Amino acid sequence: MKKILLTMGIGMLAVSGLFAQKKAITTDKYYISGKIAGLKNEKVYLSSYNGKGFDIDSLVSTDGTFQFQGEIKHPLIYNLYLVPKKESARIFVQSGKITVMASKDSISKAIVKGSKMHDDWLIHRKQMDGAHALMGKADKMFWETRQTKMPDSVAIREKASKLFRQGESYADSVCKQFISTRPTSLISPFIIYSYFTRPGSEEKAKEYFSYLAKNAQESYYGKEVKFFLDKAAKVDVGRMAPVFTMADSSGKAFNLTSLKGKYVLVDFWASWCGPCRKENPNVVKAYNQYRDKNFEIVGVSLDDKKANWMKAIEADKLTWIHVSDLKGWQNEAAKLYAVAAVPMNFLLDKNGKIIAKNLRGEDLEKKLAELVKE
């Protein structure tokens, strides 16, 4: 569950007669103080993510008390922790005074006061307890079948999968209820950004974003959600697939337009991606069945080491076209297709239009069977 919000002062244009002047972007101050029981003569750390790395502040506390202050452009998640970092207190920081009371041995259970956003987050987290319980039980069942040779392990895994899906459905309903009933809360766009800005969740993200009040849509995380939706819209079903040129596994330049006239699966994956490797047998099966029926696959690897990429292709018996610029997550094709996670795939028609996304398991074969009949 995956970044947060804003009270950003926007530079405005003040016009007087023939003269105009821009105001500078304003920042607010935060003051975080409190006490960590059981702490003596140790460093206390406060960190926040700036989009590229972590900004870290620290101080030595002789008696467990501490006080941090700084400037903030928009509400943001901060983490309070000790070293070694066994756990941390997540704090939703806004401008103003915030107090944190914790114990050295259980910092993650810190009591935070003075942040409306943090209060809203605690409400949402409490509402999610039921969903977490279901998914936790499912995870435990999966783990037990892996650790022991249970004679009915297949049936147990199926039961666990069903339980996990129930947990996901429960979590979805909780999120929807919170966002729709608290459209002005700055935690609402944070929830959308954390849970629904991933492949396959675009429609829910769009729906939930529409529930937000203007202040929430224009907040830091509201803008992050909007950025995700705008990128995802460019590769919606019905849109023309972005064209790219990239080196194939032999080093020759491959252009996507060279496959015009065929159904094409643009499949984003990587050798280090466990779910990708587990899905590969399904893709191989579909390819072997339809490769002679005007169907081709272009595997786009997010690897950064060619040796690993080549080894995975051979090990998984992937006999289709493979391309990569070996830039990892900075892969240029992945950027064009707004790929935020792998595996991710796009099925194109003979003219290069996207007709399906994220086909998994038997879904790819079923879709190809429909197309071949046409």
Residue pairs with C-beta under 8 A, 6 or more apart in sequence:
1 194
1 195
2 193
2 194
2 195
2 197
3 49
3 77
3 190
3 193
3 194
3 221
3 224
4 74
4 75
4 76
4 77
4 92
4 117
4 186
4 190
4 193
4 220
4 221
5 74
5 75
5 76
5 117
5 186
5 189
5 190
5 219
5 220
5 221
5 222
6 73
6 74
6 75
6 218
6 219
6 220
6 221
6 222
6 223
7 28
7 74
7 75
7 94
7 95
7 219
8 25
8 73
8 74
8 220
9 23
9 25
9 26
9 27
10 25
11 22
11 23
11 24
11 25
12 22
12 23
13 20
13 21
13 22
14 20
14 21
14 23
25 73
27 71
27 72
27 73
28 71
28 72
28 73
28 94
28 95
28 96
29 69
29 70
29 71
29 72
29 95
30 68
30 69
30 70
30 71
30 72
30 93
30 94
30 95
30 96
30 98
31 67
31 68
31 69
31 96
31 97
31 98
32 46
32 66
32 67
32 68
32 69
32 78
32 80
32 91
32 93
32 98
32 99
32 100
33 65
33 66
33 67
33 68
33 97
33 98
33 99
33 100
34 65
34 66
34 99
34 100
34 101
34 102
34 110
35 63
35 64
35 65
35 66
35 101
35 102
36 44
36 61
36 64
36 66
36 82
36 102
36 103
36 104
36 107
37 64
37 101
37 102
37 103
37 104
38 64
38 103
38 104
38 105
39 61
39 63
39 64
39 82
39 104
40 61
40 62
40 63
40 64
41 60
41 61
41 62
42 60
42 61
42 82
43 58
43 59
43 60
43 61
43 82
43 83
44 58
44 59
44 60
44 61
44 66
44 80
44 82
45 56
45 57
45 58
45 80
45 81
45 82
45 83
45 85
46 56
46 57
46 58
46 68
46 78
46 79
46 80
47 54
47 55
47 56
47 57
47 78
47 79
47 81
48 54
48 55
48 76
48 77
48 78
48 79
48 93
49 55
49 76
49 77
57 68
57 70
59 66
59 67
59 68
64 104
72 93
72 94
72 95
74 219
74 220
75 92
75 93
75 94
75 117
75 186
75 219
75 220
76 92
76 93
76 220
77 90
77 91
77 92
77 93
78 90
78 91
78 92
78 93
79 88
79 89
79 90
79 91
80 88
80 89
80 91
80 100
80 102
80 107
80 110
81 87
81 88
81 89
81 107
82 104
82 107
87 106
87 107
87 108
88 107
88 108
89 100
89 102
89 107
89 108
89 109
89 110
89 112
90 108
91 98
91 100
91 110
91 112
91 115
91 118
92 112
92 115
92 117
92 118
92 121
92 187
93 115
94 115
94 116
94 117
96 114
96 115
97 114
98 112
98 113
98 114
98 115
98 118
99 112
99 113
99 114
100 110
100 111
100 112
100 113
101 110
101 111
102 109
102 110
102 111
103 109
112 118
117 185
117 186
117 187
120 182
120 185
120 186
120 187
121 187
121 190
123 178
124 174
124 175
124 178
124 187
124 191
127 174
127 177
127 178
128 171
128 174
130 170
130 174
131 167
131 168
131 170
131 171
131 174
132 167
132 171
133 167
134 163
134 164
134 166
134 167
134 170
135 163
135 164
135 167
135 168
135 171
137 163
138 160
138 161
138 163
138 164
138 167
139 160
139 164
141 156
141 157
141 159
141 160
141 163
142 157
142 160
144 150
144 156
145 153
145 156
145 157
145 160
150 156
171 195
172 204
175 191
175 192
175 195
175 196
175 208
176 208
178 185
178 187
178 188
178 191
179 188
179 191
179 192
179 208
179 211
179 212
180 208
180 211
182 188
183 211
183 212
183 213
183 216
184 213
184 215
184 216
185 216
186 215
186 216
186 219
186 221
188 208
188 211
188 212
188 216
189 209
189 212
189 216
189 217
189 219
189 221
189 222
189 224
189 225
190 221
191 208
192 205
192 208
192 209
192 212
192 221
192 225
193 221
193 224
193 225
193 228
195 201
196 204
196 205
196 208
196 225
197 205
197 224
197 225
197 228
197 340
198 340
198 341
199 339
199 340
199 341
199 344
199 357
199 358
200 357
200 358
202 229
202 232
202 236
205 225
205 228
205 229
205 232
206 229
209 217
209 222
209 225
209 226
209 229
212 222
216 222
217 223
217 226
228 338
228 340
231 338
232 338
233 239
234 242
234 338
235 241
235 242
235 336
235 337
235 338
235 346
235 354
235 357
236 354
237 354
237 355
237 356
237 357
238 353
238 354
238 355
239 353
239 354
240 351
240 352
240 353
240 354
241 256
241 266
241 337
241 346
241 348
241 352
241 353
241 354
242 333
242 336
242 337
243 255
243 256
243 257
243 352
244 255
244 256
244 332
244 333
244 336
245 253
245 254
245 255
245 256
246 253
246 254
246 300
246 323
246 324
246 325
246 332
246 333
247 253
247 254
247 323
247 324
247 325
248 254
248 321
248 322
248 323
249 309
249 310
249 313
249 322
249 323
249 324
254 298
254 321
254 323
256 264
256 266
256 298
256 352
257 352
259 296
259 298
260 350
260 351
260 352
261 294
261 350
262 294
262 295
262 296
262 350
263 290
263 294
263 295
263 296
263 347
263 348
263 349
263 350
263 368
263 371
264 295
264 296
264 297
264 298
264 347
264 348
264 352
265 283
265 295
265 296
265 297
265 298
265 345
265 346
265 347
265 348
265 359
265 364
266 298
266 300
266 333
266 337
266 345
266 346
266 348
267 283
267 297
267 298
267 299
267 300
267 343
267 344
267 345
268 300
268 302
268 331
268 333
268 334
268 337
268 339
268 342
268 343
268 344
268 345
269 276
269 279
269 280
269 299
269 300
269 301
269 302
269 342
269 343
270 276
270 301
270 302
270 303
270 342
271 277
271 301
271 303
271 308
271 309
271 311
271 312
272 303
272 308
273 302
273 342
273 343
275 342
275 343
276 342
276 343
277 312
277 316
279 343
279 360
279 361
280 316
280 318
281 316
282 360
282 361
282 362
282 364
282 365
283 297
283 318
283 364
284 316
284 317
284 318
284 319
285 365
286 364
286 365
286 368
287 295
287 297
287 319
287 320
289 365
289 368
290 365
290 368
290 372
291 320
293 368
293 372
294 350
295 368
296 320
296 321
297 320
297 321
298 320
298 321
298 322
298 323
299 313
299 318
299 320
299 321
299 322
299 323
300 323
300 324
300 331
300 333
300 334
301 309
301 322
301 323
301 324
301 326
301 331
302 324
302 328
302 329
302 331
302 334
302 339
302 342
303 309
303 312
303 324
303 326
303 328
304 326
304 327
304 328
305 326
306 324
306 326
309 322
309 324
309 326
312 318
313 322
323 333
324 331
325 331
325 332
325 333
331 339
337 344
337 346
343 360
344 357
344 358
345 357
345 358
345 359
345 364
346 354
346 356
346 357
347 354
347 355
347 356
347 357
347 359
347 364
347 367
348 354
348 355
349 355
349 371
356 367
359 367
